[in-house]
């Protein structure tokens, strides 16, 4: 197969990020674009903002040769599209993924997996029945520092994990996106589902699904019961102490933070203000060499390569592991609302 022909649905922060990444990939070609916003259908992303990265959105995206649609479902019907890349608000993910699979397309969909448990069960069934390839944009699994630790841990380099702490703290995104949908807890699930889910996912990726979770949280800037700040303890019987915090309630002048500290038997590994470091128990301090890129670049290139070479993607994600992450975040939501420890039983 020559270039993988991509249809991109949604041109907000993640959509415009994916657009540029695909443009840089010699094995990818964007042939179709869909967005409800007329300005974005002209390549005007000047209204797009994000909480991480520094893309220049002042210039029009080059849409030469790209077919433009106002409906993602119409794009999915395009016979020239091999792969559908879904970057819409969360509430549309499930229906678009199912439609794309039914149309015989390979599918990459941004996180979160979906919005409700009913949709999660639907997608598990649809993806397992599909012959096409499917991946979801839980990019932290592919982020170089996180992936480096994961691989070294599996090799036994650090010994068992004693404790792990993760932070994902963002400035507020209130009023900065289409229909302010992030601030509607019914649509986005708040910071708990939309952003904190990255750390929950990495924990599940690393240690498997926890037995239970205890979460506390509150609404700071959202409406419709969105959880803007959450702190979760993940219970692993006879296992490590694991905790993660996520928040997007700070003023929009606040720097974005994604950090971790993992204490193991042989070393402590940190991604903090001092950079990515390994502090060995014998006093050595290492700075692992990792690729200067993002998890977005890694996961998208990997998925395109899988399609091009007809290799079933399994390096970062399976539908079972992604669904497990969603089920854990659902338990976190219940723990916040009910004020108690919640068993993860799905």
C-alpha positions, 0 to 999 in steps of 0.5 A: 500500500502506498500512502494511507489516505486519511479522513480527519473529523474535527479540527480543534486542538487535537484535530489541528495537532493530528493534521500537522503530524500527518502532514509530516508523515511521508506515508500519510495523506489527508484527503478529507476533512470534516468540521461543523465550523465553516471557518475551520473548513477553510483551514482557519484554526486561529480560534484553536487553543490548547493546554500543552504545545506551542503551535502557530495557528495564525496561518491557514492550514493548506487544504489543497486537494482535501475534500471538505465536509460539514458532517463526519458521517458524510466523510466516512462514506468517502470511498477514497478514505482508508483511515478515519481519524476522529478528533471530535468532542467525546459525546460523538466518539462512539457513534462515529467509531461504529459508523467508520467500522461499518463502512470498512475504515481503519479508525483512530479515535481520540480519548476518552474512549466514549462518554457512558458505560453503555457506549463502552460496552457497545464499542467493545463489541464493535471493535472485537467484531471488526476486521479493521484496525482500531486505536485510541489516543491515550497518548501517554502510553507512547510519551517517550519518558513514560514509555521508557520507564514502562519498558525498563520496568518490564525488563526488571531494571528497577525491581518492584514498584513501591509507590507511584505518584502522578500529576496532570495539572492544567490551566482552565480551558473555560470559554476557549473551545467550541460551544465551551463543551469542555466545561459541560460535565455532561458532555466532557466528563470534566477533567476527571474523564477528559484529562486525568484519564491519561494517568489512570490509563498509564497506571492500568497499562503499567499495573493492570486494573486496580481492585478498587479506587477511592477518589475525592473531587470537586467542581471548580469551573464546570457546569453540569457536575463536571469534576474539575479537580480529582485525587485518586488512590488506586487499591492494589491488594498487596501491591504498591501505593498508587495515587494520581491528581488531575485538575483544570481549575487553575487560572489560564495563566498557570503553567501546564504540568505532567509529572510523576515520581515512581519509587522502586526497589532499586531506584526512584524515577522522576519526571519533574522540574529537573527533567527525566532522571533515575536516582539509583539507590547506590547514589548514581543519577542517570538522565535517560536518553529519550526521543525528543518528540510527543506521544501524539507523533509516536502513536499516529506514526505507529498506527499508520505504519501498521495499516501500511504494513498490514500488521495488527496494532498491539504495541500500545493499546487493545480494546480490552485495556482501553475499556478497562481504563474507562471502567476505572474512571467510571469507578472514580466518578462514582467514588467522588459522587458517593464519597466512598471506596468503589470496587472495580467489578465490570 
